[in-house]
Structure formats: structure tokens, C-alpha cells
Amino acid sequence: MTYNYNVSILKDDLDMLLHRPWYRATILEVKHLIETNMPRQSPAEQNAVFEAWQRERRQYMLEVPSISGLQPGDIKDSQQLRPADVKKNMQPRVTTQKSQRDADNHARLVNDTSHRLQSVVTGNSLALKKMMQLRNYAHATMRQYEFLLRHFATYCDALDEKFSPAVSEKLVVDYMLARREAGWSTTTLRTFRAALRLYCEANDAPRDFTVIRNIKKEKRLPVVLTASEVARLLATIRNPKHWLMVSFMYASGLRVSEVVRLRVQNVSVEARTLTVRQSKGRKDRVTVISEKQVALLGEFMAGKNKGDLLFTSSHAPRRALAVRSLQKVVERALARAGIQKGASAHSLRHSFATHLLENGTDIRFIQKMLGHSSLSTTAIYTKVATHQIGKIKSPL
């Protein structure tokens, strides 16, 4: 099995991000790095990388315990844990006074470094954040920009280089090459370039990076499920709330983030329509709902005010379900349905568009329901629609 994120890359990331040897990393830190860098892999694949890291750490401590400062017993209770088993706020178990001191020192180091780098990234006047707010950037975009810049600032700090608008382009190129080898996608690298340029502009030092001016975007076809695969996937979901949420991605072409933010007032059962408010690109759009959803929708809307969330977390009734939670629902359903084609939750949105196109729906209507600004974006689905390709006979 091939992984985009192997153990050596994991150790490099731990060394750079945590400012300490990789063997001192906690399970929670390793879990976070694996999930961040392997978002499209299944839990089984993530666990395989985690187990490989655990084996190497145990072997290393057996061979050089005096250097590592840890004893094999320090991780005895954590050997059987998996990334998926570790709770959000779980703290690693400390078994020795030395380990406790190391943990305390590390916590202080990470906290001090975080505050220092945060100050470096945003500037004393929070110029970057203010500019993003002025330009009405989405909160997700703002968080991603700040994360990427802090990541780069950590890289500079580890090399005793100063992160500022005057940072050398060679250092930027070296960093981007290292991130590409670590498995970062071209899209993420392009986002980092945009964040860096905005950072320079916000601090009155606009830069025109010549070497990284153009990064060719990868052209990949979307993963599309067949109608029978979608039916099989939905049939494996027994929880009514989960079934309805997942069905919205296919029946209405919604993104995961749009499903969890749906409110009662967004749904018109009589008109069989659904309004998506201020989604990607700060745009509103109207799409359709299915007849098969109407009865269940009525149950979920009953007794709620128009401004209430349609779906809420079972742990916090007034809060929306986390995006990652819904993604995991789809991942588990894909596994139970035996669908092994690299699909994800977003594949249901791709399938919505592709199947409408195959059924003869005008591509302009599909564009509006998806919320695409350009028709060329929607046209990608013409390359995966099989209604015409299926009529062609192979010469063999």
C-alpha cells in the first residue's frame, strides 16, 4: 500500500513544528499531523502510518533510552491507541517526574513560540487580519492563511531566519519544495503563495515573487459515483439525521459545510427548493430537493423556528454538527458499501452535477445550482459524464 505521507515525513514535520526530537511527540500531536496531511486517506491508512511511527519510536527507545530520555514503559499504555481513538482534549499519560518536567518545558516552549510567531505573522497592528476583514474574506480562508503563514514562520525560526515581508525568495522556494515533498498539494502551495503576497501587501511592502509567480494548477477529474453506488451508500446509513444530511449532498449538490449550516428557513418543502446563503465566494443560490426527502424533512423541521439550525450536534443541541463529523459519516458509509475508488463526501456533489448532465439538464442550470461563477468550472463534468462515452464501442 502506498501512502502520500510516510513515517520519515512525519518525523521531519514533528522536528520542525514542535522544536524537539520526533520521539518526544505525544500521541495527540502525531494524530493531528497525520489527519492534517492525510485528509483523503481512510482511517485504516491513517492508522497504518500511526502504527509504523509507534513501532519506530518503541524500537528507538529500546536502542538508545539514555539519549531519548524516555523509557519503554512511558508509552506502554498508549501502544494500542489509534488516531481515531484519541479524544479531542485527551492528554498523554505521564509516568515519570522527568517526563512531567519535559512535558511542562515543552508546553511553555510551544506557548511562547506560538505567541511570538503569531505576533510576527499578523504584525503589531494586526494589519493582515484587518485587510482580510476589509476584503470580506471567508473565516475559513482567514484561518487557513494564518495557519500557513505561522507554519512558514516556524520554518524560518528553525533556520534562524527572520520572517518578514523582506524574506528572501530563495527561502520561500526551498520551503515550498520541502512542503511538496511532504505531500502538500499544488492547491495548498498556491494558497500559501497568495497568503504570503497578502501579508507583504498588508505590511506596506508588496512583493512580486518572480520564481513562484506561476504555479501550474493540477488538472484532475472529479471522482464520481454511479447511481447504484450512491443508492448502496445511502442504504448503509441507519441514522435518519445522517441519512438526510448525506442525501442533501447528492440530491441538492451541497458542500459538507453548507449542509451543517442549513436552517429551517432555507428549505421550502412546498416549492421543493433549498436556498444556500452566503456560501463559497459570499454567494446565495437556489437548488432542488428530492421527493424522497420531504417526509423526513417535515419531521426535522417540526417544532423549530425559522432561524433554527436544521441539524445540530447531539452533544450540544444548539450548535451545528462539525464538518469533520459529517465527513466521517460518509467515510464509514463508503467503507460499508464496499466503494473503493478514492471517493469522499465531496464526490456526492460531483455525482449530483454529473448525473444531472447525463439526464439532459442544461449545463447553465447546473452551474447556477452549484454556485459556479464561470461555466468553464461546471464544464469539467462533461469529461466524466458517461452517457455519450457509453455509446462508443471499443475497437478491440
C-alpha beads as a LAMMPS data file, in Angstrom:
LAMMPS data file: protein, C-alpha beads

396 atoms
395 bonds

1 atom types
1 bond types

-500.0 500.0 xlo xhi
-500.0 500.0 ylo yhi
-500.0 500.0 zlo zhi

Masses

1 110.0

Atoms # bond

1 1 1 0.000 0.000 0.000
2 1 1 1.342 3.459 -0.947
3 1 1 0.938 6.448 1.337
4 1 1 1.238 10.134 0.480
5 1 1 2.524 10.721 3.989
6 1 1 5.166 8.315 5.252
7 1 1 6.908 7.929 8.576
8 1 1 10.057 9.840 7.623
9 1 1 7.984 12.842 6.531
10 1 1 6.020 12.606 9.775
11 1 1 9.246 12.733 11.808
12 1 1 10.510 15.715 9.791
13 1 1 7.287 17.601 10.445
14 1 1 7.478 16.851 14.161
15 1 1 11.065 18.049 14.325
16 1 1 10.228 21.296 12.564
17 1 1 6.850 22.128 14.087
18 1 1 7.451 21.068 17.656
19 1 1 11.069 22.195 18.046
20 1 1 12.062 18.929 19.636
21 1 1 13.125 15.409 18.569
22 1 1 10.398 13.378 16.892
23 1 1 10.493 10.622 19.533
24 1 1 9.252 13.099 22.178
25 1 1 5.995 13.784 20.321
26 1 1 2.742 12.898 22.023
27 1 1 0.051 10.704 20.508
28 1 1 -2.262 13.695 20.200
29 1 1 0.351 15.663 18.237
30 1 1 1.058 12.763 15.890
31 1 1 -2.669 12.190 15.370
32 1 1 -3.139 15.843 14.411
33 1 1 -0.272 15.800 11.905
34 1 1 -1.477 12.583 10.275
35 1 1 -5.073 13.782 9.914
36 1 1 -3.884 17.162 8.575
37 1 1 -1.563 15.689 5.962
38 1 1 -3.620 12.610 5.012
39 1 1 -7.153 14.068 4.799
40 1 1 -8.246 11.923 1.853
41 1 1 -6.935 8.626 3.219
42 1 1 -9.154 6.221 5.090
43 1 1 -8.893 5.754 8.877
44 1 1 -7.214 2.388 8.204
45 1 1 -4.484 4.053 6.134
46 1 1 -4.004 6.773 8.742
47 1 1 -3.734 4.138 11.455
48 1 1 -1.135 2.234 9.431
49 1 1 1.148 5.295 9.358
50 1 1 0.498 5.873 13.071
51 1 1 1.391 2.256 13.924
52 1 1 4.580 2.446 11.861
53 1 1 5.593 5.574 13.773
54 1 1 4.821 3.850 17.083
55 1 1 6.965 0.830 16.124
56 1 1 9.907 3.025 15.190
57 1 1 9.604 5.039 18.400
58 1 1 9.499 1.921 20.592
59 1 1 12.489 0.430 18.788
60 1 1 14.421 3.672 19.076
61 1 1 13.819 3.947 22.825
62 1 1 14.900 0.350 23.345
63 1 1 18.161 1.012 21.490
64 1 1 19.065 4.461 22.872
65 1 1 16.996 5.103 26.026
66 1 1 19.667 7.302 27.571
67 1 1 19.620 9.646 24.574
68 1 1 15.880 9.841 24.193
69 1 1 15.330 10.453 27.891
70 1 1 12.302 8.170 27.796
71 1 1 11.769 4.626 28.947
72 1 1 9.800 1.934 27.107
73 1 1 7.278 1.922 29.970
74 1 1 6.414 5.556 29.256
75 1 1 4.375 4.551 26.202
76 1 1 3.204 1.160 27.401
77 1 1 -0.382 2.305 27.866
78 1 1 -0.518 4.112 24.522
79 1 1 0.738 1.376 22.223
80 1 1 -2.740 0.154 21.334
81 1 1 -4.231 3.600 20.737
82 1 1 -5.162 4.697 17.239
83 1 1 -5.576 8.255 15.900
84 1 1 -9.328 7.722 15.645
85 1 1 -9.490 6.641 19.319
86 1 1 -7.878 9.753 20.793
87 1 1 -10.398 12.284 22.062
88 1 1 -10.048 15.983 21.293
89 1 1 -8.986 17.031 24.771
90 1 1 -7.179 13.863 25.822
91 1 1 -3.758 14.438 27.397
92 1 1 -0.879 11.951 27.146
93 1 1 -0.210 9.907 30.266
94 1 1 2.939 10.900 32.160
95 1 1 4.624 8.168 34.194
96 1 1 7.870 9.739 35.429
97 1 1 8.892 13.025 37.047
98 1 1 11.393 13.626 34.253
99 1 1 8.676 13.115 31.650
100 1 1 6.480 15.582 33.566
101 1 1 9.242 18.180 33.555
102 1 1 9.839 17.595 29.838
103 1 1 6.124 17.994 29.151
104 1 1 5.927 21.215 31.166
105 1 1 9.003 22.666 29.462
106 1 1 7.661 21.732 26.054
107 1 1 4.261 23.303 26.805
108 1 1 5.954 26.559 27.781
109 1 1 8.173 26.457 24.689
110 1 1 5.272 25.826 22.339
111 1 1 3.172 28.523 24.014
112 1 1 5.970 31.122 23.878
113 1 1 6.825 30.224 20.290
114 1 1 3.177 30.329 19.262
115 1 1 2.657 33.819 20.691
116 1 1 5.890 35.087 19.170
117 1 1 5.142 33.692 15.732
118 1 1 1.546 34.889 15.913
119 1 1 2.854 38.391 16.527
120 1 1 5.314 38.096 13.652
121 1 1 2.671 36.806 11.251
122 1 1 -0.096 39.293 11.944
123 1 1 2.083 42.278 12.758
124 1 1 1.789 44.523 15.792
125 1 1 -1.200 46.302 14.281
126 1 1 -2.880 43.104 13.074
127 1 1 -2.563 44.526 9.573
128 1 1 -3.060 41.203 7.827
129 1 1 -6.231 40.308 9.715
130 1 1 -7.676 43.763 9.196
131 1 1 -7.020 43.627 5.462
132 1 1 -8.692 40.219 5.172
133 1 1 -11.695 41.515 7.113
134 1 1 -11.862 44.610 4.911
135 1 1 -11.843 42.443 1.777
136 1 1 -14.586 40.280 3.292
137 1 1 -12.623 37.027 3.221
138 1 1 -14.382 33.938 4.492
139 1 1 -13.472 32.890 8.041
140 1 1 -12.146 29.574 6.725
141 1 1 -9.846 31.416 4.310
142 1 1 -8.595 33.698 7.063
143 1 1 -7.816 30.744 9.318
144 1 1 -6.023 28.916 6.522
145 1 1 -3.915 31.948 5.576
146 1 1 -2.847 32.497 9.185
147 1 1 -2.068 28.793 9.671
148 1 1 0.092 28.646 6.522
149 1 1 1.983 31.798 7.459
150 1 1 2.610 30.560 11.011
151 1 1 3.855 27.295 9.519
152 1 1 6.294 29.203 7.308
153 1 1 7.329 31.425 10.232
154 1 1 8.148 28.281 12.227
155 1 1 10.263 27.036 9.326
156 1 1 12.170 30.338 9.233
157 1 1 12.596 30.305 13.011
158 1 1 14.091 26.802 12.922
159 1 1 16.694 28.049 10.425
160 1 1 17.409 31.216 12.454
161 1 1 15.981 33.281 9.638
162 1 1 13.713 36.274 10.206
163 1 1 10.213 36.054 8.791
164 1 1 9.250 39.467 7.445
165 1 1 7.972 40.999 4.182
166 1 1 11.622 41.171 3.105
167 1 1 12.121 37.397 3.375
168 1 1 14.279 36.052 0.546
169 1 1 12.526 34.332 -2.317
170 1 1 15.108 31.532 -2.205
171 1 1 13.973 30.665 1.314
172 1 1 10.352 30.683 0.120
173 1 1 11.202 28.373 -2.776
174 1 1 13.117 25.964 -0.508
175 1 1 10.165 25.869 1.866
176 1 1 7.653 25.185 -0.919
177 1 1 9.819 22.414 -2.357
178 1 1 10.072 20.819 1.086
179 1 1 6.292 21.033 1.511
180 1 1 5.720 19.472 -1.910
181 1 1 7.938 16.540 -0.937
182 1 1 5.960 16.283 2.308
183 1 1 2.801 15.705 0.295
184 1 1 1.247 19.166 0.137
185 1 1 -0.985 19.637 -2.890
186 1 1 -0.486 22.274 -5.564
187 1 1 -3.683 23.950 -4.373
188 1 1 -2.252 24.361 -0.862
189 1 1 1.005 25.761 -2.250
190 1 1 -0.928 28.255 -4.373
191 1 1 -2.896 29.264 -1.286
192 1 1 0.357 29.788 0.636
193 1 1 1.689 31.991 -2.163
194 1 1 -1.483 34.097 -2.050
195 1 1 -1.252 34.362 1.753
196 1 1 2.392 35.451 1.598
197 1 1 1.699 38.118 -1.027
198 1 1 -1.218 39.441 1.009
199 1 1 0.953 39.502 4.140
200 1 1 3.564 41.611 2.345
201 1 1 0.912 43.921 0.929
202 1 1 -0.740 44.349 4.337
203 1 1 2.603 45.465 5.792
204 1 1 3.165 48.136 3.106
205 1 1 5.799 46.055 1.295
206 1 1 4.126 44.494 -1.764
207 1 1 6.249 41.798 -3.391
208 1 1 6.224 40.360 -6.884
209 1 1 7.755 36.907 -6.395
210 1 1 9.176 36.083 -9.819
211 1 1 10.122 32.415 -9.330
212 1 1 6.784 31.395 -7.789
213 1 1 4.682 33.831 -9.805
214 1 1 3.014 30.992 -11.674
215 1 1 2.365 27.577 -10.196
216 1 1 0.601 25.373 -12.698
217 1 1 -2.588 24.015 -11.234
218 1 1 -3.162 20.274 -11.307
219 1 1 -5.964 19.156 -13.595
220 1 1 -7.676 16.180 -12.061
221 1 1 -11.013 14.703 -12.954
222 1 1 -13.520 14.533 -10.089
223 1 1 -14.368 11.148 -8.566
224 1 1 -17.975 10.357 -9.485
225 1 1 -20.147 7.587 -8.064
226 1 1 -22.662 5.710 -10.177
227 1 1 -26.354 5.895 -9.297
228 1 1 -26.234 2.348 -7.914
229 1 1 -23.190 3.193 -5.765
230 1 1 -24.996 6.216 -4.320
231 1 1 -28.031 4.070 -3.529
232 1 1 -25.787 1.454 -1.904
233 1 1 -24.030 4.111 0.169
234 1 1 -27.273 5.669 1.434
235 1 1 -28.689 2.225 2.239
236 1 1 -25.870 1.630 4.750
237 1 1 -26.778 4.742 6.814
238 1 1 -29.282 3.832 9.539
239 1 1 -29.327 7.113 11.463
240 1 1 -32.162 9.289 9.980
241 1 1 -30.311 12.559 10.625
242 1 1 -27.141 11.277 8.993
243 1 1 -29.099 9.868 6.053
244 1 1 -30.809 13.195 5.418
245 1 1 -27.576 15.167 5.700
246 1 1 -25.693 12.881 3.337
247 1 1 -28.609 12.794 0.907
248 1 1 -28.500 16.610 0.622
249 1 1 -25.003 16.381 -0.853
250 1 1 -26.286 14.192 -3.653
251 1 1 -29.889 15.389 -4.067
252 1 1 -29.059 19.106 -3.917
253 1 1 -25.327 19.274 -4.697
254 1 1 -24.391 20.806 -1.348
255 1 1 -20.924 21.014 0.139
256 1 1 -20.394 19.478 3.582
257 1 1 -20.038 22.931 5.156
258 1 1 -23.319 24.015 3.564
259 1 1 -25.217 21.015 4.920
260 1 1 -24.197 21.612 8.546
261 1 1 -25.193 25.297 8.309
262 1 1 -28.680 24.744 6.867
263 1 1 -31.511 26.492 8.688
264 1 1 -35.237 25.809 8.656
265 1 1 -35.942 28.991 6.699
266 1 1 -33.612 27.814 3.904
267 1 1 -35.915 24.932 2.945
268 1 1 -39.181 25.280 1.046
269 1 1 -40.903 21.915 1.098
270 1 1 -43.857 23.194 -0.972
271 1 1 -41.659 24.545 -3.777
272 1 1 -39.182 21.647 -3.452
273 1 1 -36.310 24.127 -3.336
274 1 1 -33.463 24.941 -0.992
275 1 1 -31.642 28.261 -0.637
276 1 1 -27.948 28.281 0.227
277 1 1 -26.983 31.542 1.925
278 1 1 -23.566 33.192 1.688
279 1 1 -21.575 30.117 0.809
280 1 1 -18.245 29.936 -1.000
281 1 1 -17.498 33.255 -2.651
282 1 1 -20.100 35.008 -0.462
283 1 1 -22.877 33.969 -2.864
284 1 1 -26.506 32.893 -2.459
285 1 1 -28.026 30.262 -4.709
286 1 1 -31.139 28.126 -5.078
287 1 1 -31.111 24.387 -5.706
288 1 1 -33.565 21.490 -5.607
289 1 1 -34.592 18.895 -3.040
290 1 1 -35.845 15.374 -3.679
291 1 1 -39.350 13.988 -3.167
292 1 1 -37.742 11.176 -1.173
293 1 1 -36.559 13.693 1.422
294 1 1 -39.855 15.500 2.013
295 1 1 -41.362 13.230 4.703
296 1 1 -38.168 13.074 6.753
297 1 1 -37.583 16.805 6.295
298 1 1 -41.000 17.521 7.769
299 1 1 -40.074 15.599 10.912
300 1 1 -36.848 17.535 11.386
301 1 1 -38.486 20.909 10.763
302 1 1 -41.452 20.299 13.080
303 1 1 -41.430 22.466 16.205
304 1 1 -38.455 24.566 15.126
305 1 1 -38.317 28.299 14.488
306 1 1 -37.362 29.525 11.040
307 1 1 -33.945 30.697 12.242
308 1 1 -33.029 27.416 13.920
309 1 1 -30.380 25.078 12.548
310 1 1 -31.893 22.140 10.714
311 1 1 -29.220 19.774 12.051
312 1 1 -27.444 20.111 15.381
313 1 1 -24.800 18.239 17.309
314 1 1 -26.086 15.551 19.651
315 1 1 -23.570 16.743 22.271
316 1 1 -24.513 20.436 22.009
317 1 1 -28.136 20.833 20.828
318 1 1 -27.707 24.493 19.879
319 1 1 -24.529 24.027 17.888
320 1 1 -24.028 22.831 14.327
321 1 1 -22.532 19.426 13.679
322 1 1 -18.813 19.606 12.924
323 1 1 -17.818 19.325 9.269
324 1 1 -15.339 16.585 10.090
325 1 1 -18.049 14.567 11.842
326 1 1 -20.183 14.522 8.706
327 1 1 -17.174 13.634 6.568
328 1 1 -16.542 10.646 8.813
329 1 1 -20.167 9.548 8.419
330 1 1 -19.621 9.421 4.646
331 1 1 -16.261 7.670 5.001
332 1 1 -17.801 4.937 7.132
333 1 1 -20.709 4.571 4.693
334 1 1 -18.301 4.265 1.754
335 1 1 -16.402 1.531 3.584
336 1 1 -19.569 -0.384 4.463
337 1 1 -20.811 -0.082 0.878
338 1 1 -17.507 -1.509 -0.412
339 1 1 -16.814 1.513 -2.629
340 1 1 -13.068 1.664 -3.262
341 1 1 -12.462 4.356 -5.844
342 1 1 -10.959 7.148 -3.730
343 1 1 -14.325 8.824 -3.171
344 1 1 -15.026 11.340 -0.420
345 1 1 -18.003 13.331 0.820
346 1 1 -17.425 15.893 -1.950
347 1 1 -17.811 13.121 -4.533
348 1 1 -21.565 13.222 -3.855
349 1 1 -21.682 16.829 -5.080
350 1 1 -19.693 15.803 -8.166
351 1 1 -22.141 12.940 -8.731
352 1 1 -25.109 15.329 -8.451
353 1 1 -23.774 17.500 -11.277
354 1 1 -22.647 14.607 -13.460
355 1 1 -25.924 12.678 -13.225
356 1 1 -27.972 15.808 -13.991
357 1 1 -25.831 16.379 -17.072
358 1 1 -26.254 12.769 -18.159
359 1 1 -30.025 13.122 -17.773
360 1 1 -30.096 16.066 -20.165
361 1 1 -30.272 19.014 -17.735
362 1 1 -28.985 22.249 -19.270
363 1 1 -25.452 22.898 -18.054
364 1 1 -26.348 26.531 -17.265
365 1 1 -28.934 25.392 -14.718
366 1 1 -26.373 23.035 -13.197
367 1 1 -23.926 25.948 -12.982
368 1 1 -26.445 28.041 -11.038
369 1 1 -27.359 25.201 -8.653
370 1 1 -23.686 24.537 -7.907
371 1 1 -22.930 28.229 -7.446
372 1 1 -20.140 28.357 -10.030
373 1 1 -19.203 31.833 -11.273
374 1 1 -17.791 30.506 -14.532
375 1 1 -19.349 27.994 -16.898
376 1 1 -15.890 26.568 -17.555
377 1 1 -15.807 25.312 -13.951
378 1 1 -19.027 23.372 -14.480
379 1 1 -17.799 22.094 -17.844
380 1 1 -15.400 19.710 -16.067
381 1 1 -18.359 17.370 -15.580
382 1 1 -18.687 16.900 -19.327
383 1 1 -15.401 15.000 -19.138
384 1 1 -16.734 12.431 -16.670
385 1 1 -20.306 12.109 -17.965
386 1 1 -20.650 8.628 -19.469
387 1 1 -23.930 8.977 -21.368
388 1 1 -22.089 9.609 -24.667
389 1 1 -18.912 7.632 -23.923
390 1 1 -21.007 4.571 -23.117
391 1 1 -22.373 4.560 -26.680
392 1 1 -18.871 4.226 -28.152
393 1 1 -17.637 0.714 -28.792
394 1 1 -14.019 -0.155 -28.236
395 1 1 -12.186 -1.358 -31.386
396 1 1 -10.990 -4.476 -29.521

Bonds

1 1 1 2
2 1 2 3
3 1 3 4
4 1 4 5
5 1 5 6
6 1 6 7
7 1 7 8
8 1 8 9
9 1 9 10
10 1 10 11
11 1 11 12
12 1 12 13
13 1 13 14
14 1 14 15
15 1 15 16
16 1 16 17
17 1 17 18
18 1 18 19
19 1 19 20
20 1 20 21
21 1 21 22
22 1 22 23
23 1 23 24
24 1 24 25
25 1 25 26
26 1 26 27
27 1 27 28
28 1 28 29
29 1 29 30
30 1 30 31
31 1 31 32
32 1 32 33
33 1 33 34
34 1 34 35
35 1 35 36
36 1 36 37
37 1 37 38
38 1 38 39
39 1 39 40
40 1 40 41
41 1 41 42
42 1 42 43
43 1 43 44
44 1 44 45
45 1 45 46
46 1 46 47
47 1 47 48
48 1 48 49
49 1 49 50
50 1 50 51
51 1 51 52
52 1 52 53
53 1 53 54
54 1 54 55
55 1 55 56
56 1 56 57
57 1 57 58
58 1 58 59
59 1 59 60
60 1 60 61
61 1 61 62
62 1 62 63
63 1 63 64
64 1 64 65
65 1 65 66
66 1 66 67
67 1 67 68
68 1 68 69
69 1 69 70
70 1 70 71
71 1 71 72
72 1 72 73
73 1 73 74
74 1 74 75
75 1 75 76
76 1 76 77
77 1 77 78
78 1 78 79
79 1 79 80
80 1 80 81
81 1 81 82
82 1 82 83
83 1 83 84
84 1 84 85
85 1 85 86
86 1 86 87
87 1 87 88
88 1 88 89
89 1 89 90
90 1 90 91
91 1 91 92
92 1 92 93
93 1 93 94
94 1 94 95
95 1 95 96
96 1 96 97
97 1 97 98
98 1 98 99
99 1 99 100
100 1 100 101
101 1 101 102
102 1 102 103
103 1 103 104
104 1 104 105
105 1 105 106
106 1 106 107
107 1 107 108
108 1 108 109
109 1 109 110
110 1 110 111
111 1 111 112
112 1 112 113
113 1 113 114
114 1 114 115
115 1 115 116
116 1 116 117
117 1 117 118
118 1 118 119
119 1 119 120
120 1 120 121
121 1 121 122
122 1 122 123
123 1 123 124
124 1 124 125
125 1 125 126
126 1 126 127
127 1 127 128
128 1 128 129
129 1 129 130
130 1 130 131
131 1 131 132
132 1 132 133
133 1 133 134
134 1 134 135
135 1 135 136
136 1 136 137
137 1 137 138
138 1 138 139
139 1 139 140
140 1 140 141
141 1 141 142
142 1 142 143
143 1 143 144
144 1 144 145
145 1 145 146
146 1 146 147
147 1 147 148
148 1 148 149
149 1 149 150
150 1 150 151
151 1 151 152
152 1 152 153
153 1 153 154
154 1 154 155
155 1 155 156
156 1 156 157
157 1 157 158
158 1 158 159
159 1 159 160
160 1 160 161
161 1 161 162
162 1 162 163
163 1 163 164
164 1 164 165
165 1 165 166
166 1 166 167
167 1 167 168
168 1 168 169
169 1 169 170
170 1 170 171
171 1 171 172
172 1 172 173
173 1 173 174
174 1 174 175
175 1 175 176
176 1 176 177
177 1 177 178
178 1 178 179
179 1 179 180
180 1 180 181
181 1 181 182
182 1 182 183
183 1 183 184
184 1 184 185
185 1 185 186
186 1 186 187
187 1 187 188
188 1 188 189
189 1 189 190
190 1 190 191
191 1 191 192
192 1 192 193
193 1 193 194
194 1 194 195
195 1 195 196
196 1 196 197
197 1 197 198
198 1 198 199
199 1 199 200
200 1 200 201
201 1 201 202
202 1 202 203
203 1 203 204
204 1 204 205
205 1 205 206
206 1 206 207
207 1 207 208
208 1 208 209
209 1 209 210
210 1 210 211
211 1 211 212
212 1 212 213
213 1 213 214
214 1 214 215
215 1 215 216
216 1 216 217
217 1 217 218
218 1 218 219
219 1 219 220
220 1 220 221
221 1 221 222
222 1 222 223
223 1 223 224
224 1 224 225
225 1 225 226
226 1 226 227
227 1 227 228
228 1 228 229
229 1 229 230
230 1 230 231
231 1 231 232
232 1 232 233
233 1 233 234
234 1 234 235
235 1 235 236
236 1 236 237
237 1 237 238
238 1 238 239
239 1 239 240
240 1 240 241
241 1 241 242
242 1 242 243
243 1 243 244
244 1 244 245
245 1 245 246
246 1 246 247
247 1 247 248
248 1 248 249
249 1 249 250
250 1 250 251
251 1 251 252
252 1 252 253
253 1 253 254
254 1 254 255
255 1 255 256
256 1 256 257
257 1 257 258
258 1 258 259
259 1 259 260
260 1 260 261
261 1 261 262
262 1 262 263
263 1 263 264
264 1 264 265
265 1 265 266
266 1 266 267
267 1 267 268
268 1 268 269
269 1 269 270
270 1 270 271
271 1 271 272
272 1 272 273
273 1 273 274
274 1 274 275
275 1 275 276
276 1 276 277
277 1 277 278
278 1 278 279
279 1 279 280
280 1 280 281
281 1 281 282
282 1 282 283
283 1 283 284
284 1 284 285
285 1 285 286
286 1 286 287
287 1 287 288
288 1 288 289
289 1 289 290
290 1 290 291
291 1 291 292
292 1 292 293
293 1 293 294
294 1 294 295
295 1 295 296
296 1 296 297
297 1 297 298
298 1 298 299
299 1 299 300
300 1 300 301
301 1 301 302
302 1 302 303
303 1 303 304
304 1 304 305
305 1 305 306
306 1 306 307
307 1 307 308
308 1 308 309
309 1 309 310
310 1 310 311
311 1 311 312
312 1 312 313
313 1 313 314
314 1 314 315
315 1 315 316
316 1 316 317
317 1 317 318
318 1 318 319
319 1 319 320
320 1 320 321
321 1 321 322
322 1 322 323
323 1 323 324
324 1 324 325
325 1 325 326
326 1 326 327
327 1 327 328
328 1 328 329
329 1 329 330
330 1 330 331
331 1 331 332
332 1 332 333
333 1 333 334
334 1 334 335
335 1 335 336
336 1 336 337
337 1 337 338
338 1 338 339
339 1 339 340
340 1 340 341
341 1 341 342
342 1 342 343
343 1 343 344
344 1 344 345
345 1 345 346
346 1 346 347
347 1 347 348
348 1 348 349
349 1 349 350
350 1 350 351
351 1 351 352
352 1 352 353
353 1 353 354
354 1 354 355
355 1 355 356
356 1 356 357
357 1 357 358
358 1 358 359
359 1 359 360
360 1 360 361
361 1 361 362
362 1 362 363
363 1 363 364
364 1 364 365
365 1 365 366
366 1 366 367
367 1 367 368
368 1 368 369
369 1 369 370
370 1 370 371
371 1 371 372
372 1 372 373
373 1 373 374
374 1 374 375
375 1 375 376
376 1 376 377
377 1 377 378
378 1 378 379
379 1 379 380
380 1 380 381
381 1 381 382
382 1 382 383
383 1 383 384
384 1 384 385
385 1 385 386
386 1 386 387
387 1 387 388
388 1 388 389
389 1 389 390
390 1 390 391
391 1 391 392
392 1 392 393
393 1 393 394
394 1 394 395
395 1 395 396
